[in-house]
Every structure is written in structure tokens, then in C-alpha cells.
């Protein structure tokens, strides 16, 4: 009989190290001009530090504040932006950044005004816009369907997982998220978001 999958729980695992959060994510970029145009001028991330790449001073290391003090950094040089990304094991599939629910539709308009294609999906436990950066990297811009305190987010998702499993559903849906919020005694405050398909394939 196969081993059962590891449990999904907000409790800290019995491990020798416990991380305290995400400090930064670093990606390979093309050039400073195109990178700043996308991350600062379109998505509104403040450029908070610029210095040489300490491992390779021929490159520049750009630091962007994603909005909550967590940092995205990009190594840039004198390289043209490219539209293709290689997939496969070890590659980055996409980066996801949060946007405020009341700016969600404004975000879609801003992408349109910038000439960018995008898709909008209701992912069950959140709403997402998918587009690409200047190098073809998939960028997800997600927003909460309901008010969820940051310090309770893991707890809410883990409870939604329990409800999903009990329901025999393939993935966590809106009713599981609502049920989790209710079960944890949190106030249910719903945001007014556009209707969208799930985008789920093969389920």
C-alpha cells in the first residue's frame, strides 16, 4: 500500500530549521530600462536599492519593494528582453504578487493600456490575473475574495483543505474558503470582483 501523503496543516513541522518568512526572490533579467518599466512603472514597485551584483560586478542588481517590505531582486545587464521562458524541473513557473481588491479592475485596465495580454481566473480561494513581464516570465497578480488577516492566512487555507477533502472535491473552491472562514470564527467580508472562469483544465 502506498504511503499516505503528508498532512496539510498550519502547524510548524518537527524540523531542525523554521524560516520566518520570504526575504527576497531573485530572477535573471535583461536590462535595467525594460525591467524598471515593468516592475516600477507598471506594477508600482518602488526601486529601493541598485548596486553591482556582488558575484559578478559586470551586472547590476536591482531591488524592488513588492509592497509589504518583501523584496524582488533582478540581475540585469546589457541584454535585450526576450519573450520566451524555459520550463522544466528547477525552473520558475511564475511569480505572484498581491493587489488590493479595490484596484483589481484598475490593474486589468493598466495592463491593457500597456498593450499587455492577460487572463483572469477565479481560482477558488483567490482571484488571479495572469500576464507576462518583459522577459516572458509569467506574472500572477492575485487578490483576496474575502478579508483574511495575514496572520490567519495559513490557518484559513489549511481549514479549506480539510473541507475540500471531506467534500471529495478536486480542488479548494469558494464554498470551502467560505466554510473555513466561518469555521474559524472570522467575519465574512466579501470583495466585489468580476465573474471569471476557474481556468481549471482536466478536472
C-alpha positions in Angstrom: 0.0 0.0 0.0 1.5 3.4 -0.9 2.4 5.8 1.8 -0.2 8.4 2.6 0.5 12.0 1.6 1.9 14.3 4.2 -0.8 16.2 6.2 -1.7 19.7 5.3 -1.7 21.8 8.5 -0.7 25.3 9.6 1.3 23.8 12.5 5.0 24.1 12.3 6.7 20.8 11.3 9.2 19.0 13.5 12.2 20.2 11.6 15.7 21.5 12.6 15.0 24.9 11.0 11.9 27.1 10.7 12.0 30.0 8.3 10.4 33.3 9.4 9.2 34.5 6.0 10.2 35.4 2.5 13.1 37.9 2.4 13.6 38.1 -1.3 13.4 36.3 -4.6 16.0 36.9 -7.3 15.5 36.4 -11.0 17.7 36.8 -14.1 16.7 39.9 -16.0 17.6 41.5 -19.3 18.4 45.2 -19.0 17.6 47.9 -16.4 15.4 50.0 -18.6 12.8 47.3 -19.5 12.9 45.8 -16.1 12.2 49.1 -14.3 9.5 49.9 -16.9 7.6 46.8 -15.9 8.2 46.3 -12.2 8.3 50.0 -11.1 6.5 52.0 -13.7 3.7 49.5 -14.5 3.3 47.4 -11.3 4.2 50.2 -8.9 7.1 48.5 -7.0 9.5 51.1 -5.5 13.1 50.7 -6.7 14.8 50.7 -3.3 18.4 49.6 -4.0 20.7 49.5 -7.0 24.2 48.1 -6.8 26.6 45.7 -8.6 25.9 42.0 -8.5 28.4 41.1 -5.8 29.1 37.8 -7.5 29.6 39.4 -10.9 30.2 43.2 -10.8 29.6 43.4 -14.6 25.9 43.1 -13.8 23.6 45.4 -11.9 21.4 44.2 -9.0 18.1 45.9 -8.8 15.9 45.7 -5.6 12.2 46.3 -5.8 9.8 46.5 -2.7 6.8 44.4 -3.7 4.6 46.4 -1.4 5.0 44.9 2.0 8.7 45.1 2.6 9.4 41.8 0.8 11.8 42.2 -2.0 12.1 41.1 -5.6 15.6 41.5 -7.0 16.7 41.3 -10.6 20.2 40.8 -12.1 20.4 43.0 -15.2 23.0 43.8 -17.8 23.2 44.9 -21.4 20.8 42.2 -22.7 17.7 42.5 -24.8 14.4 41.5 -23.3 13.3 38.1 -24.5 9.8 36.7 -24.8 10.5 33.0 -24.1 10.9 31.2 -20.8 12.3 27.7 -20.5 10.3 25.3 -18.3 11.3 22.1 -16.6 12.4 20.9 -13.2 14.1 23.6 -11.3 12.7 26.4 -13.4 10.5 29.2 -12.0 6.9 28.6 -13.2 5.6 32.1 -12.2 5.8 34.8 -9.6 2.7 36.0 -7.8 2.2 39.4 -6.3 -0.8 40.7 -4.4 -3.0 43.6 -5.5 -5.8 45.3 -3.5 -9.3 44.1 -4.3 -10.5 47.7 -5.0 -7.6 48.1 -7.5 -8.2 44.7 -9.3 -10.1 46.0 -12.3 -7.8 49.1 -12.5 -5.0 46.6 -12.8 -6.6 45.0 -15.8 -7.0 48.4 -17.4 -3.4 49.3 -16.8 -2.3 46.1 -18.4 -4.5 46.8 -21.4 -3.2 50.4 -21.6 0.4 49.0 -21.6 -0.5 46.7 -24.5 -0.2 43.5 -22.5 -2.4 40.4 -22.8 -3.8 38.8 -19.7 -6.2 36.2 -18.4 -8.5 36.4 -15.4 -9.5 33.4 -13.3 -11.5 32.7 -10.2 -9.1 30.2 -8.5 -11.5 29.1 -5.8 -9.5 30.5 -2.8 -8.5 33.8 -4.6 -8.9 35.7 -7.9 -5.9 36.0 -10.3 -4.8 37.9 -13.3 -2.0 36.3 -15.4 0.3 38.3 -17.7 4.0 38.3 -18.6 6.9 40.5 -17.7 9.3 42.0 -20.2 11.1 38.6 -20.5 8.1 36.4 -20.8 8.1 35.2 -17.2 4.5 34.5 -16.1 3.4 37.1 -13.5 0.3 36.4 -11.4 -1.5 39.3 -9.7 -3.8 37.9 -7.1 -6.4 39.4 -4.8 -8.4 38.0 -1.9 -12.1 37.2 -2.4 -12.7 37.8 1.3 -10.9 39.7 4.0 -8.4 37.3 5.6 -6.0 38.6 8.3 -2.4 38.0 7.2 -1.6 36.1 10.4 -4.5 33.7 9.8 -4.0 33.0 6.1 -2.3 29.7 6.6 -4.9 28.6 9.1 -7.7 29.5 6.7 -6.1 27.7 3.8 -5.5 24.6 5.8 -9.1 24.5 7.0 -10.3 25.0 3.4 -8.1 21.9 2.6 -9.8 19.9 5.3 -13.3 20.9 4.0 -12.2 20.1 0.4 -11.1 16.6 1.3 -14.2 16.0 3.4 -16.2 17.1 0.3 -14.3 14.9 -2.1 -13.6 17.9 -4.3 -10.7 18.0 -6.7 -9.6 21.4 -5.5 -10.5 24.1 -2.9 -13.5 26.0 -4.1 -15.2 29.1 -2.9 -17.6 27.2 -0.7 -14.6 25.6 1.1 -13.0 29.0 1.6 -16.2 30.5 3.0 -16.7 27.4 5.2 -13.1 27.8 6.5 -13.6 31.5 7.4 -16.9 30.7 9.2 -15.4 27.6 11.0 -12.6 29.8 12.3 -14.9 32.4 13.6 -13.7 35.2 11.3 -16.1 37.8 9.8 -17.1 37.1 6.3 -16.3 40.2 4.3 -16.6 39.6 0.5 -15.0 41.8 -2.1 -16.8 42.8 -5.3 -14.8 41.1 -8.0 -15.6 40.3 -11.6 -17.1 36.9 -12.6 -14.4 34.6 -14.1 -13.9 31.0 -15.1 -11.7 28.8 -12.9 -9.3 28.1 -15.7 -9.0 24.5 -14.4 -8.0 22.0 -17.0 -8.7 18.3 -16.9 -10.8 18.3 -13.7 
